[in-house]
Amino acid sequence: MVATAPRLPRPGETVTDASFAVHPGGKGANQALAARRLGADVGLIARVGTDANSGLALDLLRRDGVDLDRAYRDRAHQTGVALIVLDEAGENQIAVAPGANRHLQPDDLDLAGFDAVIAQLEVPTDTVMSAAATTQGLFVLNAAPVRELPPGLIQACDVVVVNEGEHHALADALAGTDAIVVTTLGPRGARAQRRSEEIGFASAPTVNAIDTVGAGDAFTAAFTVALCEGRDISDALAWACAAGALAATRRGAQPSLPTRTELDDFMANL
């Protein structure tokens, strides 16, 4: 649920004259749809409630061909909701009520046959740990929303994607991991490191950003798809930066996610 206001409110302040819109979202759902639009076969493992928001959460995914056989209905908890305030420059503040997704359990996981698994921290940590331990292919953790993580989780990842704030919060764990650590830098691009040594960098295309919600999800999905296609780190970073930049030129998380044709055409004209 997105309110677009002239500026972001300060603590305790009410800002009026906002416009309001409702879009499907959620980090896992966004990344699943983004990967699907970029040509991957994708299944989403998640929980939704049986309330009216469950249809909104799943309809666009279903229409675009994401496999929802593992998107479980939870009668005890509501569908997760994100409350977003967006300013005219495209910056945002977000509060998430995870609802049913906070009750996704390790027993809900069925990861056989996937070339890659992307996990986020909007589901329980134990479930993410179980996914990291049982994934046979590439395991990518988008460590957001950031929180304290158990020892061993980051070390069990092949790739960790974070923004600058998340990187700072997890700095000690990230410095000691053998995983590829990808840090998104907003309009400055993204870098990849292993044990604090840079192994790749890409600049971000210059665009007129109107809504950054979903841009990081487009990046994470594109980077993972690129690795699965055998691209090298720098090429994967460049493709992912372009996906995030293109998503930022449109409003809404899922409606903004580019298709493969749109992304390739965008890059061809850079």
Disulfide bonds with the S-S distance in Angstrom:
none
